Amino acid sequence: MRPNRIIVLGVLIFIFSQLSNSSFSIRVEDAGGTVDIQTDMYELSWKKAKTMEYIRAKPKGIAKSLIQNAEDPFSHAGDYAGWEYWGETQKVNIQKSPGKAVIEYTSKGTKFIEYSCVATY
């Protein structure tokens, strides 16, 4: 192997070993009517009331949320034997580890279906 390739390979191994050992800052707060998630790169807010949905998505360095108003939410609806929206969040299960959070939001739909939404931050 050429000396230049050995140096490049060594640098790449060093970078990847540092990335695997690093962790990113994450904070999750389940208070009141929202679940707020803050990381080094973005902030999100999950509305727990009917229809559960993201109501704020703000990347770092951007002044306004990407979700600006009630007409532009990030939620789900689908035709499941009749039109039905997600209901209110009935349970929030937060699992945190260094640099990562996995949150499961569970609700009963507006009619009869139970939804479970799992998000990794």
Jmol script that loads the backbone (N, CA, C; Angstrom):
load data "model"
ATOM      1  N   MET A   1       0.860  -1.176   0.000  1.00  0.00           N
ATOM      2  CA  MET A   1       0.000   0.000   0.000  1.00  0.00           C
ATOM      3  C   MET A   1       0.902   1.234   0.000  1.00  0.00           C
ATOM      4  N   ARG A   2       0.524   2.243  -0.742  1.00  0.00           N
ATOM      5  CA  ARG A   2       1.295   3.481  -0.813  1.00  0.00           C
ATOM      6  C   ARG A   2       1.197   4.260   0.490  1.00  0.00           C
ATOM      7  N   PRO A   3       2.259   5.019   0.829  1.00  0.00           N
ATOM      8  CA  PRO A   3       2.234   5.808   2.076  1.00  0.00           C
ATOM      9  C   PRO A   3       1.057   6.793   2.144  1.00  0.00           C
ATOM     10  N   ASN A   4       0.710   7.423   1.019  1.00  0.00           N
ATOM     11  CA  ASN A   4      -0.419   8.378   1.021  1.00  0.00           C
ATOM     12  C   ASN A   4      -1.732   7.679   1.377  1.00  0.00           C
ATOM     13  N   ARG A   5      -1.936   6.497   0.852  1.00  0.00           N
ATOM     14  CA  ARG A   5      -3.160   5.750   1.136  1.00  0.00           C
ATOM     15  C   ARG A   5      -3.206   5.323   2.603  1.00  0.00           C
ATOM     16  N   ILE A   6      -2.067   4.960   3.148  1.00  0.00           N
ATOM     17  CA  ILE A   6      -2.009   4.576   4.557  1.00  0.00           C
ATOM     18  C   ILE A   6      -2.378   5.758   5.440  1.00  0.00           C
ATOM     19  N   ILE A   7      -1.875   6.952   5.106  1.00  0.00           N
ATOM     20  CA  ILE A   7      -2.196   8.155   5.889  1.00  0.00           C
ATOM     21  C   ILE A   7      -3.687   8.458   5.793  1.00  0.00           C
ATOM     22  N   VAL A   8      -4.255   8.417   4.581  1.00  0.00           N
ATOM     23  CA  VAL A   8      -5.682   8.700   4.391  1.00  0.00           C
ATOM     24  C   VAL A   8      -6.520   7.670   5.141  1.00  0.00           C
ATOM     25  N   LEU A   9      -6.147   6.404   5.044  1.00  0.00           N
ATOM     26  CA  LEU A   9      -6.877   5.351   5.747  1.00  0.00           C
ATOM     27  C   LEU A   9      -6.811   5.573   7.259  1.00  0.00           C
ATOM     28  N   GLY A  10      -5.649   5.934   7.767  1.00  0.00           N
ATOM     29  CA  GLY A  10      -5.498   6.212   9.196  1.00  0.00           C
ATOM     30  C   GLY A  10      -6.355   7.374   9.647  1.00  0.00           C
ATOM     31  N   VAL A  11      -6.391   8.442   8.847  1.00  0.00           N
ATOM     32  CA  VAL A  11      -7.222   9.608   9.188  1.00  0.00           C
ATOM     33  C   VAL A  11      -8.696   9.229   9.189  1.00  0.00           C
ATOM     34  N   LEU A  12      -9.142   8.465   8.188  1.00  0.00           N
ATOM     35  CA  LEU A  12     -10.554   8.050   8.135  1.00  0.00           C
ATOM     36  C   LEU A  12     -10.921   7.175   9.324  1.00  0.00           C
ATOM     37  N   ILE A  13     -10.050   6.253   9.686  1.00  0.00           N
ATOM     38  CA  ILE A  13     -10.322   5.400  10.853  1.00  0.00           C
ATOM     39  C   ILE A  13     -10.421   6.249  12.109  1.00  0.00           C
ATOM     40  N   PHE A  14      -9.538   7.229  12.244  1.00  0.00           N
ATOM     41  CA  PHE A  14      -9.581   8.121  13.412  1.00  0.00           C
ATOM     42  C   PHE A  14     -10.896   8.900  13.454  1.00  0.00           C
ATOM     43  N   ILE A  15     -11.311   9.465  12.317  1.00  0.00           N
ATOM     44  CA  ILE A  15     -12.553  10.265  12.274  1.00  0.00           C
ATOM     45  C   ILE A  15     -13.751   9.397  12.646  1.00  0.00           C
ATOM     46  N   PHE A  16     -13.870   8.217  12.039  1.00  0.00           N
ATOM     47  CA  PHE A  16     -15.023   7.365  12.323  1.00  0.00           C
ATOM     48  C   PHE A  16     -15.016   6.852  13.764  1.00  0.00           C
ATOM     49  N   SER A  17     -13.836   6.601  14.315  1.00  0.00           N
ATOM     50  CA  SER A  17     -13.799   6.167  15.717  1.00  0.00           C
ATOM     51  C   SER A  17     -14.232   7.287  16.652  1.00  0.00           C
ATOM     52  N   GLN A  18     -13.927   8.539  16.309  1.00  0.00           N
ATOM     53  CA  GLN A  18     -14.355   9.662  17.131  1.00  0.00           C
ATOM     54  C   GLN A  18     -15.856   9.900  17.016  1.00  0.00           C
ATOM     55  N   LEU A  19     -16.399   9.753  15.807  1.00  0.00           N
ATOM     56  CA  LEU A  19     -17.841   9.934  15.621  1.00  0.00           C
ATOM     57  C   LEU A  19     -18.622   8.883  16.395  1.00  0.00           C
ATOM     58  N   SER A  20     -18.140   7.660  16.402  1.00  0.00           N
ATOM     59  CA  SER A  20     -18.878   6.609  17.107  1.00  0.00           C
ATOM     60  C   SER A  20     -18.821   6.806  18.615  1.00  0.00           C
ATOM     61  N   ASN A  21     -17.812   7.510  19.120  1.00  0.00           N
ATOM     62  CA  ASN A  21     -17.699   7.760  20.556  1.00  0.00           C
ATOM     63  C   ASN A  21     -18.364   9.059  20.987  1.00  0.00           C
ATOM     64  N   SER A  22     -18.717   9.901  20.022  1.00  0.00           N
ATOM     65  CA  SER A  22     -19.313  11.191  20.375  1.00  0.00           C
ATOM     66  C   SER A  22     -20.810  11.038  20.581  1.00  0.00           C
ATOM     67  N   SER A  23     -21.374  11.950  21.345  1.00  0.00           N
ATOM     68  CA  SER A  23     -22.822  11.950  21.514  1.00  0.00           C
ATOM     69  C   SER A  23     -23.317  13.376  21.350  1.00  0.00           C
ATOM     70  N   PHE A  24     -24.534  13.487  20.888  1.00  0.00           N
ATOM     71  CA  PHE A  24     -25.140  14.777  20.649  1.00  0.00           C
ATOM     72  C   PHE A  24     -26.064  15.113  21.809  1.00  0.00           C
ATOM     73  N   SER A  25     -26.194  16.381  22.076  1.00  0.00           N
ATOM     74  CA  SER A  25     -27.049  16.835  23.158  1.00  0.00           C
ATOM     75  C   SER A  25     -28.515  16.710  22.748  1.00  0.00           C
ATOM     76  N   ILE A  26     -29.323  16.144  23.633  1.00  0.00           N
ATOM     77  CA  ILE A  26     -30.770  16.060  23.388  1.00  0.00           C
ATOM     78  C   ILE A  26     -31.489  16.232  24.715  1.00  0.00           C
ATOM     79  N   ARG A  27     -32.570  17.014  24.661  1.00  0.00           N
ATOM     80  CA  ARG A  27     -33.401  17.237  25.840  1.00  0.00           C
ATOM     81  C   ARG A  27     -34.843  16.988  25.443  1.00  0.00           C
ATOM     82  N   VAL A  28     -35.558  16.218  26.257  1.00  0.00           N
ATOM     83  CA  VAL A  28     -36.965  15.927  26.012  1.00  0.00           C
ATOM     84  C   VAL A  28     -37.747  16.344  27.245  1.00  0.00           C
ATOM     85  N   GLU A  29     -38.791  17.143  27.044  1.00  0.00           N
ATOM     86  CA  GLU A  29     -39.632  17.593  28.147  1.00  0.00           C
ATOM     87  C   GLU A  29     -41.090  17.291  27.815  1.00  0.00           C
ATOM     88  N   ASP A  30     -41.710  16.472  28.649  1.00  0.00           N
ATOM     89  CA  ASP A  30     -43.123  16.131  28.493  1.00  0.00           C
ATOM     90  C   ASP A  30     -43.886  16.897  29.565  1.00  0.00           C
ATOM     91  N   ALA A  31     -44.368  18.068  29.197  1.00  0.00           N
ATOM     92  CA  ALA A  31     -45.052  18.926  30.173  1.00  0.00           C
ATOM     93  C   ALA A  31     -46.272  19.566  29.527  1.00  0.00           C
ATOM     94  N   GLY A  32     -47.361  19.564  30.260  1.00  0.00           N
ATOM     95  CA  GLY A  32     -48.570  20.213  29.746  1.00  0.00           C
ATOM     96  C   GLY A  32     -49.071  19.529  28.492  1.00  0.00           C
ATOM     97  N   GLY A  33     -49.378  20.322  27.499  1.00  0.00           N
ATOM     98  CA  GLY A  33     -49.980  19.808  26.278  1.00  0.00           C
ATOM     99  C   GLY A  33     -49.009  19.481  25.170  1.00  0.00           C
ATOM    100  N   THR A  34     -47.693  19.578  25.429  1.00  0.00           N
ATOM    101  CA  THR A  34     -46.725  19.282  24.379  1.00  0.00           C
ATOM    102  C   THR A  34     -45.577  18.422  24.904  1.00  0.00           C
ATOM    103  N   VAL A  35     -44.916  17.773  23.972  1.00  0.00           N
ATOM    104  CA  VAL A  35     -43.630  17.127  24.222  1.00  0.00           C
ATOM    105  C   VAL A  35     -42.626  17.941  23.413  1.00  0.00           C
ATOM    106  N   ASP A  36     -41.659  18.547  24.094  1.00  0.00           N
ATOM    107  CA  ASP A  36     -40.667  19.388  23.430  1.00  0.00           C
ATOM    108  C   ASP A  36     -39.340  18.642  23.347  1.00  0.00           C
ATOM    109  N   ILE A  37     -38.768  18.631  22.141  1.00  0.00           N
ATOM    110  CA  ILE A  37     -37.503  17.968  21.880  1.00  0.00           C
ATOM    111  C   ILE A  37     -36.522  19.022  21.395  1.00  0.00           C
ATOM    112  N   GLN A  38     -35.353  19.091  22.034  1.00  0.00           N
ATOM    113  CA  GLN A  38     -34.311  20.036  21.610  1.00  0.00           C
ATOM    114  C   GLN A  38     -33.011  19.272  21.421  1.00  0.00           C
ATOM    115  N   THR A  39     -32.391  19.473  20.267  1.00  0.00           N
ATOM    116  CA  THR A  39     -31.082  18.896  19.993  1.00  0.00           C
ATOM    117  C   THR A  39     -30.146  20.021  19.564  1.00  0.00           C
ATOM    118  N   ASP A  40     -28.917  19.660  19.252  1.00  0.00           N
ATOM    119  CA  ASP A  40     -27.952  20.644  18.756  1.00  0.00           C
ATOM    120  C   ASP A  40     -28.338  21.170  17.379  1.00  0.00           C
ATOM    121  N   MET A  41     -29.181  20.428  16.657  1.00  0.00           N
ATOM    122  CA  MET A  41     -29.494  20.797  15.273  1.00  0.00           C
ATOM    123  C   MET A  41     -30.918  21.295  15.044  1.00  0.00           C
ATOM    124  N   TYR A  42     -31.847  20.998  15.948  1.00  0.00           N
ATOM    125  CA  TYR A  42     -33.238  21.397  15.736  1.00  0.00           C
ATOM    126  C   TYR A  42     -34.022  21.366  17.031  1.00  0.00           C
ATOM    127  N   GLU A  43     -35.237  21.962  16.965  1.00  0.00           N
ATOM    128  CA  GLU A  43     -36.216  21.915  18.055  1.00  0.00           C
ATOM    129  C   GLU A  43     -37.552  21.490  17.464  1.00  0.00           C
ATOM    130  N   LEU A  44     -38.241  20.598  18.166  1.00  0.00           N
ATOM    131  CA  LEU A  44     -39.554  20.130  17.735  1.00  0.00           C
ATOM    132  C   LEU A  44     -40.529  20.205  18.898  1.00  0.00           C
ATOM    133  N   SER A  45     -41.806  20.398  18.587  1.00  0.00           N
ATOM    134  CA  SER A  45     -42.867  20.318  19.589  1.00  0.00           C
ATOM    135  C   SER A  45     -43.972  19.424  19.052  1.00  0.00           C
ATOM    136  N   TRP A  46     -44.376  18.455  19.885  1.00  0.00           N
ATOM    137  CA  TRP A  46     -45.449  17.520  19.546  1.00  0.00           C
ATOM    138  C   TRP A  46     -46.672  17.895  20.371  1.00  0.00           C
ATOM    139  N   LYS A  47     -47.765  18.230  19.705  1.00  0.00           N
ATOM    140  CA  LYS A  47     -49.018  18.561  20.390  1.00  0.00           C
ATOM    141  C   LYS A  47     -49.719  17.267  20.776  1.00  0.00           C
ATOM    142  N   LYS A  48     -50.077  17.165  22.056  1.00  0.00           N
ATOM    143  CA  LYS A  48     -50.698  15.940  22.551  1.00  0.00           C
ATOM    144  C   LYS A  48     -52.217  15.936  22.377  1.00  0.00           C
ATOM    145  N   ALA A  49     -52.830  17.093  22.239  1.00  0.00           N
ATOM    146  CA  ALA A  49     -54.289  17.162  22.089  1.00  0.00           C
ATOM    147  C   ALA A  49     -54.699  16.646  20.713  1.00  0.00           C
ATOM    148  N   LYS A  50     -55.974  16.347  20.568  1.00  0.00           N
ATOM    149  CA  LYS A  50     -56.536  15.891  19.302  1.00  0.00           C
ATOM    150  C   LYS A  50     -56.364  16.979  18.243  1.00  0.00           C
ATOM    151  N   THR A  51     -55.971  16.771  17.134  1.00  0.00           N
ATOM    152  CA  THR A  51     -55.275  15.698  16.469  1.00  0.00           C
ATOM    153  C   THR A  51     -53.799  15.798  16.814  1.00  0.00           C
ATOM    154  N   MET A  52     -53.216  14.742  17.445  1.00  0.00           N
ATOM    155  CA  MET A  52     -51.812  14.818  17.832  1.00  0.00           C
ATOM    156  C   MET A  52     -50.961  15.014  16.586  1.00  0.00           C
ATOM    157  N   GLU A  53     -49.950  15.886  16.709  1.00  0.00           N
ATOM    158  CA  GLU A  53     -49.144  16.239  15.535  1.00  0.00           C
ATOM    159  C   GLU A  53     -47.960  17.101  15.957  1.00  0.00           C
ATOM    160  N   TYR A  54     -47.007  17.257  15.051  1.00  0.00           N
ATOM    161  CA  TYR A  54     -45.934  18.227  15.265  1.00  0.00           C
ATOM    162  C   TYR A  54     -46.499  19.617  14.993  1.00  0.00           C
ATOM    163  N   ILE A  55     -46.256  20.539  15.918  1.00  0.00           N
ATOM    164  CA  ILE A  55     -46.735  21.914  15.731  1.00  0.00           C
ATOM    165  C   ILE A  55     -45.588  22.909  15.575  1.00  0.00           C
ATOM    166  N   ARG A  56     -44.347  22.427  15.824  1.00  0.00           N
ATOM    167  CA  ARG A  56     -43.190  23.315  15.664  1.00  0.00           C
ATOM    168  C   ARG A  56     -41.999  22.472  15.229  1.00  0.00           C
ATOM    169  N   ALA A  57     -41.314  22.944  14.193  1.00  0.00           N
ATOM    170  CA  ALA A  57     -40.091  22.306  13.699  1.00  0.00           C
ATOM    171  C   ALA A  57     -39.144  23.423  13.305  1.00  0.00           C
ATOM    172  N   LYS A  58     -38.120  23.619  14.121  1.00  0.00           N
ATOM    173  CA  LYS A  58     -37.234  24.765  13.934  1.00  0.00           C
ATOM    174  C   LYS A  58     -35.783  24.303  13.855  1.00  0.00           C
ATOM    175  N   PRO A  59     -35.201  24.286  12.648  1.00  0.00           N
ATOM    176  CA  PRO A  59     -33.787  23.947  12.528  1.00  0.00           C
ATOM    177  C   PRO A  59     -32.916  25.031  13.168  1.00  0.00           C
ATOM    178  N   LYS A  60     -31.740  24.636  13.633  1.00  0.00           N
ATOM    179  CA  LYS A  60     -30.808  25.581  14.236  1.00  0.00           C
ATOM    180  C   LYS A  60     -30.439  26.657  13.205  1.00  0.00           C
ATOM    181  N   GLY A  61     -30.451  27.908  13.657  1.00  0.00           N
ATOM    182  CA  GLY A  61     -30.093  29.016  12.784  1.00  0.00           C
ATOM    183  C   GLY A  61     -31.239  29.585  11.978  1.00  0.00           C
ATOM    184  N   ILE A  62     -32.423  29.010  12.088  1.00  0.00           N
ATOM    185  CA  ILE A  62     -33.605  29.496  11.377  1.00  0.00           C
ATOM    186  C   ILE A  62     -34.509  30.175  12.397  1.00  0.00           C
ATOM    187  N   ALA A  63     -34.960  31.390  12.083  1.00  0.00           N
ATOM    188  CA  ALA A  63     -35.746  32.165  13.046  1.00  0.00           C
ATOM    189  C   ALA A  63     -37.157  31.613  13.253  1.00  0.00           C
ATOM    190  N   LYS A  64     -37.793  31.151  12.183  1.00  0.00           N
ATOM    191  CA  LYS A  64     -39.184  30.708  12.280  1.00  0.00           C
ATOM    192  C   LYS A  64     -39.289  29.197  12.142  1.00  0.00           C
ATOM    193  N   SER A  65     -40.360  28.662  12.710  1.00  0.00           N
ATOM    194  CA  SER A  65     -40.654  27.254  12.564  1.00  0.00           C
ATOM    195  C   SER A  65     -41.011  26.951  11.113  1.00  0.00           C
ATOM    196  N   LEU A  66     -40.685  25.755  10.674  1.00  0.00           N
ATOM    197  CA  LEU A  66     -41.095  25.329   9.336  1.00  0.00           C
ATOM    198  C   LEU A  66     -42.596  25.092   9.278  1.00  0.00           C
ATOM    199  N   ILE A  67     -43.214  24.875  10.428  1.00  0.00           N
ATOM    200  CA  ILE A  67     -44.666  24.734  10.533  1.00  0.00           C
ATOM    201  C   ILE A  67     -45.176  26.073  11.040  1.00  0.00           C
ATOM    202  N   GLN A  68     -45.807  26.844  10.181  1.00  0.00           N
ATOM    203  CA  GLN A  68     -46.134  28.233  10.489  1.00  0.00           C
ATOM    204  C   GLN A  68     -47.517  28.457  11.080  1.00  0.00           C
ATOM    205  N   ASN A  69     -48.485  27.624  10.749  1.00  0.00           N
ATOM    206  CA  ASN A  69     -49.849  27.917  11.190  1.00  0.00           C
ATOM    207  C   ASN A  69     -50.685  26.642  11.236  1.00  0.00           C
ATOM    208  N   ALA A  70     -51.898  26.772  11.689  1.00  0.00           N
ATOM    209  CA  ALA A  70     -52.789  25.616  11.833  1.00  0.00           C
ATOM    210  C   ALA A  70     -53.149  24.983  10.491  1.00  0.00           C
ATOM    211  N   GLU A  71     -53.028  25.734   9.409  1.00  0.00           N
ATOM    212  CA  GLU A  71     -53.347  25.183   8.090  1.00  0.00           C
ATOM    213  C   GLU A  71     -52.193  24.352   7.536  1.00  0.00           C
ATOM    214  N   ASP A  72     -51.030  24.361   8.216  1.00  0.00           N
ATOM    215  CA  ASP A  72     -49.850  23.674   7.713  1.00  0.00           C
ATOM    216  C   ASP A  72     -49.247  22.750   8.773  1.00  0.00           C
ATOM    217  N   PRO A  73     -50.061  21.889   9.414  1.00  0.00           N
ATOM    218  CA  PRO A  73     -49.505  21.017  10.455  1.00  0.00           C
ATOM    219  C   PRO A  73     -48.802  19.814   9.829  1.00  0.00           C
ATOM    220  N   PHE A  74     -48.082  19.101  10.631  1.00  0.00           N
ATOM    221  CA  PHE A  74     -47.474  17.848  10.194  1.00  0.00           C
ATOM    222  C   PHE A  74     -48.147  16.744  10.982  1.00  0.00           C
ATOM    223  N   SER A  75     -49.243  16.252  10.443  1.00  0.00           N
ATOM    224  CA  SER A  75     -49.991  15.191  11.120  1.00  0.00           C
ATOM    225  C   SER A  75     -50.401  14.151  10.098  1.00  0.00           C
ATOM    226  N   HIS A  76     -51.142  13.179  10.552  1.00  0.00           N
ATOM    227  CA  HIS A  76     -51.512  12.052   9.713  1.00  0.00           C
ATOM    228  C   HIS A  76     -53.023  11.900   9.662  1.00  0.00           C
ATOM    229  N   ALA A  77     -53.507  11.562   8.518  1.00  0.00           N
ATOM    230  CA  ALA A  77     -54.902  11.163   8.368  1.00  0.00           C
ATOM    231  C   ALA A  77     -54.924  10.116   7.265  1.00  0.00           C
ATOM    232  N   GLY A  78     -55.854   9.237   7.334  1.00  0.00           N
ATOM    233  CA  GLY A  78     -55.897   8.212   6.307  1.00  0.00           C
ATOM    234  C   GLY A  78     -57.272   7.595   6.216  1.00  0.00           C
ATOM    235  N   ASP A  79     -57.525   6.890   5.133  1.00  0.00           N
ATOM    236  CA  ASP A  79     -58.808   6.246   4.923  1.00  0.00           C
ATOM    237  C   ASP A  79     -58.703   4.803   5.410  1.00  0.00           C
ATOM    238  N   TYR A  80     -59.090   4.592   6.649  1.00  0.00           N
ATOM    239  CA  TYR A  80     -59.059   3.274   7.247  1.00  0.00           C
ATOM    240  C   TYR A  80     -60.498   2.869   7.541  1.00  0.00           C
ATOM    241  N   ALA A  81     -61.183   2.351   6.543  1.00  0.00           N
ATOM    242  CA  ALA A  81     -62.600   1.981   6.658  1.00  0.00           C
ATOM    243  C   ALA A  81     -63.425   3.173   7.105  1.00  0.00           C
ATOM    244  N   GLY A  82     -63.125   4.309   6.572  1.00  0.00           N
ATOM    245  CA  GLY A  82     -63.771   5.566   6.941  1.00  0.00           C
ATOM    246  C   GLY A  82     -62.696   6.551   7.378  1.00  0.00           C
ATOM    247  N   TRP A  83     -62.825   7.772   6.977  1.00  0.00           N
ATOM    248  CA  TRP A  83     -61.810   8.794   7.259  1.00  0.00           C
ATOM    249  C   TRP A  83     -61.627   8.981   8.751  1.00  0.00           C
ATOM    250  N   GLU A  84     -60.385   8.954   9.194  1.00  0.00           N
ATOM    251  CA  GLU A  84     -60.127   9.081  10.614  1.00  0.00           C
ATOM    252  C   GLU A  84     -58.794   9.778  10.846  1.00  0.00           C
ATOM    253  N   TYR A  85     -58.776  10.712  11.763  1.00  0.00           N
ATOM    254  CA  TYR A  85     -57.558  11.417  12.159  1.00  0.00           C
ATOM    255  C   TYR A  85     -57.015  10.814  13.442  1.00  0.00           C
ATOM    256  N   TRP A  86     -55.723  11.048  13.696  1.00  0.00           N
ATOM    257  CA  TRP A  86     -55.179  10.666  14.994  1.00  0.00           C
ATOM    258  C   TRP A  86     -55.955  11.392  16.077  1.00  0.00           C
ATOM    259  N   GLY A  87     -56.216  10.739  17.156  1.00  0.00           N
ATOM    260  CA  GLY A  87     -56.863  11.379  18.294  1.00  0.00           C
ATOM    261  C   GLY A  87     -55.822  12.075  19.161  1.00  0.00           C
ATOM    262  N   GLU A  88     -56.158  12.248  20.427  1.00  0.00           N
ATOM    263  CA  GLU A  88     -55.193  12.875  21.334  1.00  0.00           C
ATOM    264  C   GLU A  88     -54.191  11.839  21.832  1.00  0.00           C
ATOM    265  N   THR A  89     -53.026  12.307  22.231  1.00  0.00           N
ATOM    266  CA  THR A  89     -51.995  11.421  22.767  1.00  0.00           C
ATOM    267  C   THR A  89     -52.449  10.939  24.135  1.00  0.00           C
ATOM    268  N   GLN A  90     -52.541   9.627  24.280  1.00  0.00           N
ATOM    269  CA  GLN A  90     -52.953   9.058  25.562  1.00  0.00           C
ATOM    270  C   GLN A  90     -51.767   8.602  26.390  1.00  0.00           C
ATOM    271  N   LYS A  91     -50.655   8.254  25.723  1.00  0.00           N
ATOM    272  CA  LYS A  91     -49.481   7.776  26.447  1.00  0.00           C
ATOM    273  C   LYS A  91     -48.226   8.204  25.699  1.00  0.00           C
ATOM    274  N   VAL A  92     -47.215   8.643  26.449  1.00  0.00           N
ATOM    275  CA  VAL A  92     -45.916   9.001  25.894  1.00  0.00           C
ATOM    276  C   VAL A  92     -44.871   8.152  26.597  1.00  0.00           C
ATOM    277  N   ASN A  93     -44.127   7.366  25.830  1.00  0.00           N
ATOM    278  CA  ASN A  93     -43.068   6.524  26.380  1.00  0.00           C
ATOM    279  C   ASN A  93     -41.738   7.044  25.852  1.00  0.00           C
ATOM    280  N   ILE A  94     -40.890   7.563  26.736  1.00  0.00           N
ATOM    281  CA  ILE A  94     -39.613   8.171  26.350  1.00  0.00           C
ATOM    282  C   ILE A  94     -38.476   7.257  26.791  1.00  0.00           C
ATOM    283  N   GLN A  95     -37.653   6.852  25.844  1.00  0.00           N
ATOM    284  CA  GLN A  95     -36.460   6.056  26.115  1.00  0.00           C
ATOM    285  C   GLN A  95     -35.251   6.886  25.681  1.00  0.00           C
ATOM    286  N   LYS A  96     -34.397   7.264  26.652  1.00  0.00           N
ATOM    287  CA  LYS A  96     -33.230   8.088  26.328  1.00  0.00           C
ATOM    288  C   LYS A  96     -31.946   7.306  26.537  1.00  0.00           C
ATOM    289  N   SER A  97     -30.998   7.593  25.660  1.00  0.00           N
ATOM    290  CA  SER A  97     -29.634   7.113  25.807  1.00  0.00           C
ATOM    291  C   SER A  97     -28.739   8.262  25.354  1.00  0.00           C
ATOM    292  N   PRO A  98     -27.443   8.201  25.598  1.00  0.00           N
ATOM    293  CA  PRO A  98     -26.590   9.332  25.210  1.00  0.00           C
ATOM    294  C   PRO A  98     -26.734   9.678  23.724  1.00  0.00           C
ATOM    295  N   GLY A  99     -27.122  10.915  23.466  1.00  0.00           N
ATOM    296  CA  GLY A  99     -27.238  11.402  22.099  1.00  0.00           C
ATOM    297  C   GLY A  99     -28.438  10.919  21.324  1.00  0.00           C
ATOM    298  N   LYS A 100     -29.402  10.272  21.982  1.00  0.00           N
ATOM    299  CA  LYS A 100     -30.539   9.695  21.257  1.00  0.00           C
ATOM    300  C   LYS A 100     -31.749   9.604  22.171  1.00  0.00           C
ATOM    301  N   ALA A 101     -32.917   9.820  21.590  1.00  0.00           N
ATOM    302  CA  ALA A 101     -34.175   9.597  22.304  1.00  0.00           C
ATOM    303  C   ALA A 101     -35.136   8.900  21.350  1.00  0.00           C
ATOM    304  N   VAL A 102     -35.802   7.885  21.844  1.00  0.00           N
ATOM    305  CA  VAL A 102     -36.852   7.203  21.086  1.00  0.00           C
ATOM    306  C   VAL A 102     -38.139   7.427  21.862  1.00  0.00           C
ATOM    307  N   ILE A 103     -39.109   8.030  21.187  1.00  0.00           N
ATOM    308  CA  ILE A 103     -40.378   8.359  21.839  1.00  0.00           C
ATOM    309  C   ILE A 103     -41.512   7.667  21.102  1.00  0.00           C
ATOM    310  N   GLU A 104     -42.360   6.987  21.872  1.00  0.00           N
ATOM    311  CA  GLU A 104     -43.564   6.372  21.307  1.00  0.00           C
ATOM    312  C   GLU A 104     -44.770   7.145  21.791  1.00  0.00           C
ATOM    313  N   TYR A 105     -45.523   7.674  20.828  1.00  0.00           N
ATOM    314  CA  TYR A 105     -46.757   8.400  21.115  1.00  0.00           C
ATOM    315  C   TYR A 105     -47.903   7.442  20.779  1.00  0.00           C
ATOM    316  N   THR A 106     -48.805   7.212  21.724  1.00  0.00           N
ATOM    317  CA  THR A 106     -49.934   6.310  21.491  1.00  0.00           C
ATOM    318  C   THR A 106     -51.228   7.077  21.682  1.00  0.00           C
ATOM    319  N   SER A 107     -52.153   6.864  20.754  1.00  0.00           N
ATOM    320  CA  SER A 107     -53.456   7.518  20.868  1.00  0.00           C
ATOM    321  C   SER A 107     -54.537   6.574  20.387  1.00  0.00           C
ATOM    322  N   LYS A 108     -55.762   6.923  20.727  1.00  0.00           N
ATOM    323  CA  LYS A 108     -56.929   6.272  20.133  1.00  0.00           C
ATOM    324  C   LYS A 108     -57.422   7.233  19.083  1.00  0.00           C
ATOM    325  N   GLY A 109     -57.721   6.715  17.916  1.00  0.00           N
ATOM    326  CA  GLY A 109     -58.211   7.565  16.844  1.00  0.00           C
ATOM    327  C   GLY A 109     -59.534   8.219  17.205  1.00  0.00           C
ATOM    328  N   THR A 110     -60.008   9.060  16.325  1.00  0.00           N
ATOM    329  CA  THR A 110     -61.255   9.772  16.586  1.00  0.00           C
ATOM    330  C   THR A 110     -62.466   8.842  16.536  1.00  0.00           C
ATOM    331  N   LYS A 111     -62.288   7.630  16.011  1.00  0.00           N
ATOM    332  CA  LYS A 111     -63.393   6.672  15.991  1.00  0.00           C
ATOM    333  C   LYS A 111     -63.047   5.440  16.803  1.00  0.00           C
ATOM    334  N   PHE A 112     -62.212   4.551  16.259  1.00  0.00           N
ATOM    335  CA  PHE A 112     -61.972   3.286  16.950  1.00  0.00           C
ATOM    336  C   PHE A 112     -60.560   2.744  16.808  1.00  0.00           C
ATOM    337  N   ILE A 113     -59.726   3.304  15.987  1.00  0.00           N
ATOM    338  CA  ILE A 113     -58.394   2.758  15.739  1.00  0.00           C
ATOM    339  C   ILE A 113     -57.384   3.341  16.719  1.00  0.00           C
ATOM    340  N   GLU A 114     -56.475   2.486  17.239  1.00  0.00           N
ATOM    341  CA  GLU A 114     -55.389   2.979  18.080  1.00  0.00           C
ATOM    342  C   GLU A 114     -54.152   3.165  17.217  1.00  0.00           C
ATOM    343  N   TYR A 115     -53.493   4.309  17.379  1.00  0.00           N
ATOM    344  CA  TYR A 115     -52.289   4.606  16.628  1.00  0.00           C
ATOM    345  C   TYR A 115     -51.095   4.598  17.566  1.00  0.00           C
ATOM    346  N   SER A 116     -49.969   4.144  17.051  1.00  0.00           N
ATOM    347  CA  SER A 116     -48.716   4.230  17.780  1.00  0.00           C
ATOM    348  C   SER A 116     -47.692   4.796  16.817  1.00  0.00           C
ATOM    349  N   CYS A 117     -47.096   5.919  17.185  1.00  0.00           N
ATOM    350  CA  CYS A 117     -46.105   6.598  16.362  1.00  0.00           C
ATOM    351  C   CYS A 117     -44.784   6.568  17.127  1.00  0.00           C
ATOM    352  N   VAL A 118     -43.758   5.944  16.545  1.00  0.00           N
ATOM    353  CA  VAL A 118     -42.446   5.866  17.178  1.00  0.00           C
ATOM    354  C   VAL A 118     -41.499   6.759  16.398  1.00  0.00           C
ATOM    355  N   ALA A 119     -40.849   7.695  17.104  1.00  0.00           N
ATOM    356  CA  ALA A 119     -39.913   8.621  16.471  1.00  0.00           C
ATOM    357  C   ALA A 119     -38.573   8.551  17.166  1.00  0.00           C
ATOM    358  N   THR A 120     -37.506   8.568  16.389  1.00  0.00           N
ATOM    359  CA  THR A 120     -36.143   8.571  16.928  1.00  0.00           C
ATOM    360  C   THR A 120     -35.532   9.931  16.675  1.00  0.00           C
ATOM    361  N   TYR A 121     -35.009  10.542  17.728  1.00  0.00           N
ATOM    362  CA  TYR A 121     -34.388  11.853  17.637  1.00  0.00           C
ATOM    363  C   TYR A 121     -32.925  11.717  18.015  1.00  0.00           C
TER     364      TYR A 121
END
end "model"
wireframe off; spacefill off
backbone 0.3
color backbone group
